Amino acid sequence: MSKPEQRIVPHQHCKVCGKAVPLGRDFCSNECKGKNEKTRKRTKTISRIYTVVLLVVMTALMLFTILPPR
Ligand SMILES: [Zn+2]
């Protein structure tokens, strides 16, 4: 009995480096897992900063629009 494991075995790819990993695993190694975590945290921080800046700009614009000049 030989299974065609090399060819049709279900697998997915490491989210960081793209290596084939067994189903149910997102990363090939702890290193890649750590890298992904770092990237995610940074993305989260950046998007949070972006949101705050956007809110501030929008508030400022609204104030400028609502408040009559002097
Ligand atoms: Zn990897």
PDB file of the backbone (N, CA, C, O) and the ligand in Angstrom, with CONECT records:
HET     ZN  A 101       1
ATOM      1  N   MET A   1       0.840  -1.206   0.000  1.00  0.00           N
ATOM      2  CA  MET A   1       0.000   0.000   0.000  1.00  0.00           C
ATOM      3  C   MET A   1       0.869   1.248   0.000  1.00  0.00           C
ATOM      4  O   MET A   1       1.639   1.487   0.930  1.00  0.00           O
ATOM      5  N   SER A   2       0.735   2.016  -1.029  1.00  0.00           N
ATOM      6  CA  SER A   2       1.491   3.269  -1.024  1.00  0.00           C
ATOM      7  C   SER A   2       0.540   4.437  -1.223  1.00  0.00           C
ATOM      8  O   SER A   2      -0.257   4.476  -2.161  1.00  0.00           O
ATOM      9  N   LYS A   3       0.654   5.353  -0.335  1.00  0.00           N
ATOM     10  CA  LYS A   3      -0.216   6.534  -0.428  1.00  0.00           C
ATOM     11  C   LYS A   3       0.519   7.645  -1.191  1.00  0.00           C
ATOM     12  O   LYS A   3       1.722   7.839  -1.016  1.00  0.00           O
ATOM     13  N   PRO A   4      -0.204   8.352  -2.020  1.00  0.00           N
ATOM     14  CA  PRO A   4       0.441   9.448  -2.770  1.00  0.00           C
ATOM     15  C   PRO A   4       0.653  10.680  -1.904  1.00  0.00           C
ATOM     16  O   PRO A   4       0.207  11.777  -2.241  1.00  0.00           O
ATOM     17  N   GLU A   5       1.333  10.485  -0.795  1.00  0.00           N
ATOM     18  CA  GLU A   5       1.476  11.573   0.173  1.00  0.00           C
ATOM     19  C   GLU A   5       2.215  12.781  -0.390  1.00  0.00           C
ATOM     20  O   GLU A   5       1.899  13.932  -0.090  1.00  0.00           O
ATOM     21  N   GLN A   6       3.202  12.474  -1.211  1.00  0.00           N
ATOM     22  CA  GLN A   6       4.025  13.575  -1.710  1.00  0.00           C
ATOM     23  C   GLN A   6       3.249  14.503  -2.631  1.00  0.00           C
ATOM     24  O   GLN A   6       3.574  15.683  -2.766  1.00  0.00           O
ATOM     25  N   ARG A   7       2.214  13.950  -3.263  1.00  0.00           N
ATOM     26  CA  ARG A   7       1.554  14.758  -4.285  1.00  0.00           C
ATOM     27  C   ARG A   7       0.271  15.423  -3.809  1.00  0.00           C
ATOM     28  O   ARG A   7       0.112  16.636  -3.948  1.00  0.00           O
ATOM     29  N   ILE A   8      -0.648  14.636  -3.244  1.00  0.00           N
ATOM     30  CA  ILE A   8      -1.969  15.204  -2.991  1.00  0.00           C
ATOM     31  C   ILE A   8      -2.253  15.404  -1.508  1.00  0.00           C
ATOM     32  O   ILE A   8      -3.395  15.641  -1.115  1.00  0.00           O
ATOM     33  N   VAL A   9      -1.219  15.309  -0.695  1.00  0.00           N
ATOM     34  CA  VAL A   9      -1.479  15.500   0.730  1.00  0.00           C
ATOM     35  C   VAL A   9      -1.968  16.930   0.958  1.00  0.00           C
ATOM     36  O   VAL A   9      -1.348  17.890   0.500  1.00  0.00           O
ATOM     37  N   PRO A  10      -3.097  17.057   1.677  1.00  0.00           N
ATOM     38  CA  PRO A  10      -3.629  18.406   1.898  1.00  0.00           C
ATOM     39  C   PRO A  10      -2.680  19.226   2.773  1.00  0.00           C
ATOM     40  O   PRO A  10      -2.194  18.756   3.802  1.00  0.00           O
ATOM     41  N   HIS A  11      -2.441  20.402   2.358  1.00  0.00           N
ATOM     42  CA  HIS A  11      -1.527  21.232   3.140  1.00  0.00           C
ATOM     43  C   HIS A  11      -1.851  22.705   2.916  1.00  0.00           C
ATOM     44  O   HIS A  11      -2.614  23.062   2.018  1.00  0.00           O
ATOM     45  N   GLN A  12      -1.269  23.527   3.732  1.00  0.00           N
ATOM     46  CA  GLN A  12      -1.376  24.960   3.505  1.00  0.00           C
ATOM     47  C   GLN A  12       0.012  25.550   3.599  1.00  0.00           C
ATOM     48  O   GLN A  12       0.991  24.831   3.802  1.00  0.00           O
ATOM     49  N   HIS A  13       0.096  26.839   3.452  1.00  0.00           N
ATOM     50  CA  HIS A  13       1.425  27.442   3.408  1.00  0.00           C
ATOM     51  C   HIS A  13       1.650  28.364   4.594  1.00  0.00           C
ATOM     52  O   HIS A  13       0.738  29.032   5.081  1.00  0.00           O
ATOM     53  N   CYS A  14       2.889  28.373   5.036  1.00  0.00           N
ATOM     54  CA  CYS A  14       3.285  29.253   6.122  1.00  0.00           C
ATOM     55  C   CYS A  14       2.918  30.689   5.752  1.00  0.00           C
ATOM     56  O   CYS A  14       3.214  31.154   4.652  1.00  0.00           O
ATOM     57  N   LYS A  15       2.274  31.376   6.679  1.00  0.00           N
ATOM     58  CA  LYS A  15       1.797  32.727   6.383  1.00  0.00           C
ATOM     59  C   LYS A  15       2.939  33.717   6.227  1.00  0.00           C
ATOM     60  O   LYS A  15       2.760  34.807   5.684  1.00  0.00           O
ATOM     61  N   VAL A  16       4.112  33.329   6.708  1.00  0.00           N
ATOM     62  CA  VAL A  16       5.233  34.259   6.663  1.00  0.00           C
ATOM     63  C   VAL A  16       6.150  33.969   5.478  1.00  0.00           C
ATOM     64  O   VAL A  16       6.422  34.853   4.666  1.00  0.00           O
ATOM     65  N   CYS A  17       6.627  32.725   5.383  1.00  0.00           N
ATOM     66  CA  CYS A  17       7.628  32.450   4.353  1.00  0.00           C
ATOM     67  C   CYS A  17       7.065  31.622   3.198  1.00  0.00           C
ATOM     68  O   CYS A  17       7.731  31.462   2.175  1.00  0.00           O
ATOM     69  N   GLY A  18       5.846  31.093   3.349  1.00  0.00           N
ATOM     70  CA  GLY A  18       5.222  30.394   2.237  1.00  0.00           C
ATOM     71  C   GLY A  18       5.582  28.928   2.116  1.00  0.00           C
ATOM     72  O   GLY A  18       5.188  28.277   1.148  1.00  0.00           O
ATOM     73  N   LYS A  19       6.323  28.392   3.079  1.00  0.00           N
ATOM     74  CA  LYS A  19       6.652  26.969   3.052  1.00  0.00           C
ATOM     75  C   LYS A  19       5.398  26.143   3.269  1.00  0.00           C
ATOM     76  O   LYS A  19       4.460  26.587   3.930  1.00  0.00           O
ATOM     77  N   ALA A  20       5.385  24.948   2.714  1.00  0.00           N
ATOM     78  CA  ALA A  20       4.247  24.069   2.931  1.00  0.00           C
ATOM     79  C   ALA A  20       4.247  23.571   4.367  1.00  0.00           C
ATOM     80  O   ALA A  20       5.264  23.093   4.868  1.00  0.00           O
ATOM     81  N   VAL A  21       3.095  23.687   5.026  1.00  0.00           N
ATOM     82  CA  VAL A  21       2.957  23.191   6.392  1.00  0.00           C
ATOM     83  C   VAL A  21       1.724  22.323   6.466  1.00  0.00           C
ATOM     84  O   VAL A  21       0.814  22.476   5.652  1.00  0.00           O
ATOM     85  N   PRO A  22       1.671  21.403   7.436  1.00  0.00           N
ATOM     86  CA  PRO A  22       0.499  20.550   7.571  1.00  0.00           C
ATOM     87  C   PRO A  22      -0.754  21.370   7.860  1.00  0.00           C
ATOM     88  O   PRO A  22      -0.671  22.476   8.394  1.00  0.00           O
ATOM     89  N   LEU A  23      -1.907  20.825   7.505  1.00  0.00           N
ATOM     90  CA  LEU A  23      -3.163  21.513   7.763  1.00  0.00           C
ATOM     91  C   LEU A  23      -3.306  21.783   9.250  1.00  0.00           C
ATOM     92  O   LEU A  23      -2.893  20.979  10.086  1.00  0.00           O
ATOM     93  N   GLY A  24      -3.889  22.912   9.562  1.00  0.00           N
ATOM     94  CA  GLY A  24      -4.100  23.253  10.960  1.00  0.00           C
ATOM     95  C   GLY A  24      -2.964  24.059  11.547  1.00  0.00           C
ATOM     96  O   GLY A  24      -3.053  24.565  12.666  1.00  0.00           O
ATOM     97  N   ARG A  25      -1.883  24.174  10.772  1.00  0.00           N
ATOM     98  CA  ARG A  25      -0.760  24.988  11.247  1.00  0.00           C
ATOM     99  C   ARG A  25      -0.604  26.192  10.335  1.00  0.00           C
ATOM    100  O   ARG A  25      -0.662  26.074   9.111  1.00  0.00           O
ATOM    101  N   ASP A  26      -0.406  27.340  10.940  1.00  0.00           N
ATOM    102  CA  ASP A  26      -0.293  28.550  10.136  1.00  0.00           C
ATOM    103  C   ASP A  26       1.157  28.875   9.816  1.00  0.00           C
ATOM    104  O   ASP A  26       1.446  29.615   8.875  1.00  0.00           O
ATOM    105  N   PHE A  27       2.063  28.317  10.605  1.00  0.00           N
ATOM    106  CA  PHE A  27       3.465  28.679  10.422  1.00  0.00           C
ATOM    107  C   PHE A  27       4.348  27.446  10.422  1.00  0.00           C
ATOM    108  O   PHE A  27       3.986  26.414  10.987  1.00  0.00           O
ATOM    109  N   CYS A  28       5.506  27.553   9.788  1.00  0.00           N
ATOM    110  CA  CYS A  28       6.402  26.413   9.705  1.00  0.00           C
ATOM    111  C   CYS A  28       7.275  26.315  10.951  1.00  0.00           C
ATOM    112  O   CYS A  28       7.754  25.233  11.290  1.00  0.00           O
ATOM    113  N   SER A  29       7.482  27.432  11.628  1.00  0.00           N
ATOM    114  CA  SER A  29       8.346  27.403  12.805  1.00  0.00           C
ATOM    115  C   SER A  29       7.947  28.500  13.780  1.00  0.00           C
ATOM    116  O   SER A  29       7.160  29.391  13.460  1.00  0.00           O
ATOM    117  N   ASN A  30       8.514  28.410  14.981  1.00  0.00           N
ATOM    118  CA  ASN A  30       8.233  29.442  15.975  1.00  0.00           C
ATOM    119  C   ASN A  30       8.781  30.789  15.531  1.00  0.00           C
ATOM    120  O   ASN A  30       8.258  31.845  15.888  1.00  0.00           O
ATOM    121  N   GLU A  31       9.844  30.723  14.745  1.00  0.00           N
ATOM    122  CA  GLU A  31      10.450  31.958  14.252  1.00  0.00           C
ATOM    123  C   GLU A  31       9.439  32.721  13.389  1.00  0.00           C
ATOM    124  O   GLU A  31       9.244  33.926  13.548  1.00  0.00           O
ATOM    125  N   CYS A  32       8.808  31.989  12.479  1.00  0.00           N
ATOM    126  CA  CYS A  32       7.831  32.614  11.603  1.00  0.00           C
ATOM    127  C   CYS A  32       6.628  33.087  12.403  1.00  0.00           C
ATOM    128  O   CYS A  32       6.055  34.136  12.110  1.00  0.00           O
ATOM    129  N   LYS A  33       6.251  32.321  13.402  1.00  0.00           N
ATOM    130  CA  LYS A  33       5.128  32.703  14.250  1.00  0.00           C
ATOM    131  C   LYS A  33       5.433  34.035  14.943  1.00  0.00           C
ATOM    132  O   LYS A  33       4.597  34.937  14.990  1.00  0.00           O
ATOM    133  N   GLY A  34       6.639  34.130  15.474  1.00  0.00           N
ATOM    134  CA  GLY A  34       7.068  35.352  16.145  1.00  0.00           C
ATOM    135  C   GLY A  34       7.094  36.528  15.191  1.00  0.00           C
ATOM    136  O   GLY A  34       6.665  37.633  15.526  1.00  0.00           O
ATOM    137  N   LYS A  35       7.609  36.268  13.987  1.00  0.00           N
ATOM    138  CA  LYS A  35       7.667  37.331  12.985  1.00  0.00           C
ATOM    139  C   LYS A  35       6.278  37.844  12.671  1.00  0.00           C
ATOM    140  O   LYS A  35       6.047  39.051  12.601  1.00  0.00           O
ATOM    141  N   ASN A  36       5.348  36.907  12.483  1.00  0.00           N
ATOM    142  CA  ASN A  36       3.977  37.287  12.153  1.00  0.00           C
ATOM    143  C   ASN A  36       3.359  38.101  13.280  1.00  0.00           C
ATOM    144  O   ASN A  36       2.658  39.085  13.044  1.00  0.00           O
ATOM    145  N   GLU A  37       3.628  37.676  14.499  1.00  0.00           N
ATOM    146  CA  GLU A  37       3.080  38.368  15.672  1.00  0.00           C
ATOM    147  C   GLU A  37       3.586  39.812  15.701  1.00  0.00           C
ATOM    148  O   GLU A  37       2.829  40.751  15.946  1.00  0.00           O
ATOM    149  N   LYS A  38       4.879  39.959  15.445  1.00  0.00           N
ATOM    150  CA  LYS A  38       5.486  41.292  15.422  1.00  0.00           C
ATOM    151  C   LYS A  38       4.817  42.155  14.365  1.00  0.00           C
ATOM    152  O   LYS A  38       4.418  43.289  14.632  1.00  0.00           O
ATOM    153  N   THR A  39       4.700  41.604  13.156  1.00  0.00           N
ATOM    154  CA  THR A  39       4.089  42.350  12.052  1.00  0.00           C
ATOM    155  C   THR A  39       2.670  42.748  12.405  1.00  0.00           C
ATOM    156  O   THR A  39       2.241  43.872  12.145  1.00  0.00           O
ATOM    157  N   ARG A  40       1.946  41.809  13.003  1.00  0.00           N
ATOM    158  CA  ARG A  40       0.547  42.079  13.329  1.00  0.00           C
ATOM    159  C   ARG A  40       0.435  43.201  14.345  1.00  0.00           C
ATOM    160  O   ARG A  40      -0.407  44.091  14.225  1.00  0.00           O
ATOM    161  N   LYS A  41       1.304  43.141  15.351  1.00  0.00           N
ATOM    162  CA  LYS A  41       1.272  44.171  16.386  1.00  0.00           C
ATOM    163  C   LYS A  41       1.570  45.533  15.775  1.00  0.00           C
ATOM    164  O   LYS A  41       0.916  46.529  16.086  1.00  0.00           O
ATOM    165  N   ARG A  42       2.589  45.556  14.883  1.00  0.00           N
ATOM    166  CA  ARG A  42       2.969  46.825  14.278  1.00  0.00           C
ATOM    167  C   ARG A  42       1.823  47.362  13.415  1.00  0.00           C
ATOM    168  O   ARG A  42       1.505  48.551  13.452  1.00  0.00           O
ATOM    169  N   THR A  43       1.213  46.467  12.643  1.00  0.00           N
ATOM    170  CA  THR A  43       0.095  46.874  11.796  1.00  0.00           C
ATOM    171  C   THR A  43      -1.036  47.440  12.647  1.00  0.00           C
ATOM    172  O   THR A  43      -1.653  48.448  12.300  1.00  0.00           O
ATOM    173  N   LYS A  44      -1.297  46.765  13.778  1.00  0.00           N
ATOM    174  CA  LYS A  44      -2.350  47.199  14.685  1.00  0.00           C
ATOM    175  C   LYS A  44      -2.041  48.599  15.210  1.00  0.00           C
ATOM    176  O   LYS A  44      -2.900  49.481  15.208  1.00  0.00           O
ATOM    177  N   THR A  45      -0.803  48.788  15.658  1.00  0.00           N
ATOM    178  CA  THR A  45      -0.399  50.083  16.197  1.00  0.00           C
ATOM    179  C   THR A  45      -0.533  51.158  15.137  1.00  0.00           C
ATOM    180  O   THR A  45      -1.070  52.233  15.402  1.00  0.00           O
ATOM    181  N   ILE A  46      -0.046  50.872  13.936  1.00  0.00           N
ATOM    182  CA  ILE A  46      -0.094  51.865  12.859  1.00  0.00           C
ATOM    183  C   ILE A  46      -1.544  52.215  12.533  1.00  0.00           C
ATOM    184  O   ILE A  46      -1.874  53.390  12.375  1.00  0.00           O
ATOM    185  N   SER A  47      -2.397  51.224  12.435  1.00  0.00           N
ATOM    186  CA  SER A  47      -3.786  51.512  12.072  1.00  0.00           C
ATOM    187  C   SER A  47      -4.479  52.282  13.185  1.00  0.00           C
ATOM    188  O   SER A  47      -5.370  53.092  12.930  1.00  0.00           O
ATOM    189  N   ARG A  48      -4.059  52.021  14.445  1.00  0.00           N
ATOM    190  CA  ARG A  48      -4.646  52.768  15.561  1.00  0.00           C
ATOM    191  C   ARG A  48      -4.228  54.236  15.480  1.00  0.00           C
ATOM    192  O   ARG A  48      -5.047  55.141  15.639  1.00  0.00           O
ATOM    193  N   ILE A  49      -2.936  54.450  15.230  1.00  0.00           N
ATOM    194  CA  ILE A  49      -2.431  55.818  15.101  1.00  0.00           C
ATOM    195  C   ILE A  49      -3.144  56.518  13.946  1.00  0.00           C
ATOM    196  O   ILE A  49      -3.549  57.676  14.052  1.00  0.00           O
ATOM    197  N   TYR A  50      -3.282  55.797  12.858  1.00  0.00           N
ATOM    198  CA  TYR A  50      -3.930  56.348  11.668  1.00  0.00           C
ATOM    199  C   TYR A  50      -5.357  56.776  11.997  1.00  0.00           C
ATOM    200  O   TYR A  50      -5.798  57.854  11.598  1.00  0.00           O
ATOM    201  N   THR A  51      -6.084  55.909  12.738  1.00  0.00           N
ATOM    202  CA  THR A  51      -7.459  56.216  13.110  1.00  0.00           C
ATOM    203  C   THR A  51      -7.516  57.474  13.965  1.00  0.00           C
ATOM    204  O   THR A  51      -8.351  58.349  13.739  1.00  0.00           O
ATOM    205  N   VAL A  52      -6.617  57.561  14.955  1.00  0.00           N
ATOM    206  CA  VAL A  52      -6.602  58.726  15.845  1.00  0.00           C
ATOM    207  C   VAL A  52      -6.326  59.991  15.049  1.00  0.00           C
ATOM    208  O   VAL A  52      -7.012  60.999  15.218  1.00  0.00           O
ATOM    209  N   VAL A  53      -5.315  59.938  14.174  1.00  0.00           N
ATOM    210  CA  VAL A  53      -4.966  61.105  13.364  1.00  0.00           C
ATOM    211  C   VAL A  53      -6.161  61.526  12.511  1.00  0.00           C
ATOM    212  O   VAL A  53      -6.493  62.707  12.409  1.00  0.00           O
ATOM    213  N   LEU A  54      -6.789  60.532  11.908  1.00  0.00           N
ATOM    214  CA  LEU A  54      -7.941  60.816  11.052  1.00  0.00           C
ATOM    215  C   LEU A  54      -9.051  61.495  11.854  1.00  0.00           C
ATOM    216  O   LEU A  54      -9.657  62.465  11.399  1.00  0.00           O
ATOM    217  N   LEU A  55      -9.309  60.969  13.058  1.00  0.00           N
ATOM    218  CA  LEU A  55     -10.340  61.548  13.915  1.00  0.00           C
ATOM    219  C   LEU A  55     -10.006  62.991  14.262  1.00  0.00           C
ATOM    220  O   LEU A  55     -10.864  63.872  14.206  1.00  0.00           O
ATOM    221  N   VAL A  56      -8.748  63.217  14.622  1.00  0.00           N
ATOM    222  CA  VAL A  56      -8.318  64.569  14.988  1.00  0.00           C
ATOM    223  C   VAL A  56      -8.495  65.510  13.808  1.00  0.00           C
ATOM    224  O   VAL A  56      -9.023  66.612  13.959  1.00  0.00           O
ATOM    225  N   VAL A  57      -8.053  65.076  12.637  1.00  0.00           N
ATOM    226  CA  VAL A  57      -8.160  65.917  11.435  1.00  0.00           C
ATOM    227  C   VAL A  57      -9.624  66.221  11.126  1.00  0.00           C
ATOM    228  O   VAL A  57      -9.988  67.355  10.813  1.00  0.00           O
ATOM    229  N   MET A  58     -10.459  65.172  11.223  1.00  0.00           N
ATOM    230  CA  MET A  58     -11.871  65.369  10.926  1.00  0.00           C
ATOM    231  C   MET A  58     -12.520  66.318  11.923  1.00  0.00           C
ATOM    232  O   MET A  58     -13.317  67.176  11.546  1.00  0.00           O
ATOM    233  N   THR A  59     -12.170  66.157  13.210  1.00  0.00           N
ATOM    234  CA  THR A  59     -12.710  67.048  14.234  1.00  0.00           C
ATOM    235  C   THR A  59     -12.275  68.481  13.968  1.00  0.00           C
ATOM    236  O   THR A  59     -13.083  69.406  14.050  1.00  0.00           O
ATOM    237  N   ALA A  60     -11.012  68.661  13.653  1.00  0.00           N
ATOM    238  CA  ALA A  60     -10.493  69.993  13.362  1.00  0.00           C
ATOM    239  C   ALA A  60     -11.219  70.597  12.169  1.00  0.00           C
ATOM    240  O   ALA A  60     -11.607  71.765  12.189  1.00  0.00           O
ATOM    241  N   LEU A  61     -11.398  69.792  11.137  1.00  0.00           N
ATOM    242  CA  LEU A  61     -12.100  70.276   9.943  1.00  0.00           C
ATOM    243  C   LEU A  61     -13.530  70.680  10.282  1.00  0.00           C
ATOM    244  O   LEU A  61     -14.028  71.708   9.823  1.00  0.00           O
ATOM    245  N   MET A  62     -14.182  69.844  11.101  1.00  0.00           N
ATOM    246  CA  MET A  62     -15.561  70.132  11.486  1.00  0.00           C
ATOM    247  C   MET A  62     -15.627  71.434  12.270  1.00  0.00           C
ATOM    248  O   MET A  62     -16.496  72.274  12.034  1.00  0.00           O
ATOM    249  N   LEU A  63     -14.700  71.588  13.203  1.00  0.00           N
ATOM    250  CA  LEU A  63     -14.670  72.809  14.013  1.00  0.00           C
ATOM    251  C   LEU A  63     -14.467  74.023  13.113  1.00  0.00           C
ATOM    252  O   LEU A  63     -15.122  75.050  13.288  1.00  0.00           O
ATOM    253  N   PHE A  64     -13.569  73.902  12.165  1.00  0.00           N
ATOM    254  CA  PHE A  64     -13.312  75.016  11.257  1.00  0.00           C
ATOM    255  C   PHE A  64     -14.559  75.347  10.440  1.00  0.00           C
ATOM    256  O   PHE A  64     -14.835  76.509  10.141  1.00  0.00           O
ATOM    257  N   THR A  65     -15.311  74.291  10.084  1.00  0.00           N
ATOM    258  CA  THR A  65     -16.508  74.503   9.262  1.00  0.00           C
ATOM    259  C   THR A  65     -17.641  75.102  10.092  1.00  0.00           C
ATOM    260  O   THR A  65     -18.347  76.006   9.643  1.00  0.00           O
ATOM    261  N   ILE A  66     -17.804  74.577  11.325  1.00  0.00           N
ATOM    262  CA  ILE A  66     -18.925  75.017  12.163  1.00  0.00           C
ATOM    263  C   ILE A  66     -18.677  76.421  12.721  1.00  0.00           C
ATOM    264  O   ILE A  66     -19.549  77.288  12.655  1.00  0.00           O
ATOM    265  N   LEU A  67     -17.480  76.633  13.269  1.00  0.00           N
ATOM    266  CA  LEU A  67     -17.192  77.923  13.889  1.00  0.00           C
ATOM    267  C   LEU A  67     -17.080  79.027  12.829  1.00  0.00           C
ATOM    268  O   LEU A  67     -16.313  78.900  11.875  1.00  0.00           O
ATOM    269  N   PRO A  68     -17.824  80.071  12.997  1.00  0.00           N
ATOM    270  CA  PRO A  68     -17.687  81.197  12.070  1.00  0.00           C
ATOM    271  C   PRO A  68     -16.357  81.898  12.316  1.00  0.00           C
ATOM    272  O   PRO A  68     -15.901  81.966  13.457  1.00  0.00           O
ATOM    273  N   PRO A  69     -15.746  82.405  11.294  1.00  0.00           N
ATOM    274  CA  PRO A  69     -14.463  83.068  11.471  1.00  0.00           C
ATOM    275  C   PRO A  69     -14.618  84.331  12.313  1.00  0.00           C
ATOM    276  O   PRO A  69     -15.186  85.324  11.858  1.00  0.00           O
ATOM    277  N   ARG A  70     -14.119  84.286  13.519  1.00  0.00           N
ATOM    278  CA  ARG A  70     -14.186  85.362  14.519  1.00  0.00           C
ATOM    279  C   ARG A  70     -15.604  85.810  14.825  1.00  0.00           C
ATOM    280  O   ARG A  70     -15.805  86.705  15.645  1.00  0.00           O
TER     281      ARG A  70
HETATM  282 ZN    ZN A 101       7.687  29.977   7.686  1.00  0.00          ZN2+
END
